[in-house]
Amino acid sequence: MKKKPQVKNKKMSALFIISGPSGVGEDSVIEGLKKYLEIERIITTTTRPMRPRESQGKPYYFIGQKEFENKIKHDEMAEYAQEYNNNFYGVTKDELKRVANSGKTGIWKIEYKGVITAKKKFPEIKSIYIAAPSLETLKKRILHRSPNATSKYLKERIAYTKEWMKHENIYDYKVINEEGKLNKTILSVVKIIQKNL
């Protein structure tokens, strides 16, 4: 078991977690929030390789495994986890400070292991779970997004999603992103945020 860094509880202002398994549309929801709210995204640091059309800070800060491990060692991470693809993902304390000082509503997109850690350290942060109407819908969305996905990849993704679904109770809110009703989903999330600001 990896040792998690100890962080003193620190009040974070206007920060919301939005999260859900791959294919539920959480990125589209976050993008849609910009029409209604002034938001600043918390950028995750990862060891996974940069893909075409990605750049430093869009959508991640990309660093090497050794550098990430050094950040853990020097207590620079607010939270981190090793995901199904063995890459590390996490948020630095400096990144949380940057967003907290931006004067905008901070949006933190993390997977469920990160949510568990974040809720322990910052219990006042409200978390919103974006869900697909069904596993079948999720399968279709993943295939639509990655038409050349292997059955192994699909199996891994679905297994990970099932694991994720076991942890729905860690979230403060759940919003189902129904097919063709993205704006309705966005407005539901806007209402939750406004209610908690």
Secondary structure by P-SEA (a helix, b strand, c coil): cbbbbbbcbbbbcbbbbbbbcccccaaaaaaaaccccccccbbbbbccccccccccccccccccaaaaaaaaaaccccccccccccbbbbbcaaaaaaaaacccbbbbbbcaaaaaaaaaacccbbbbbbbcccaaaaaaaaaaacccccaaaaaaaaaaaaaaaaaccccccccccccccaaaaaaaaaaaaaaac
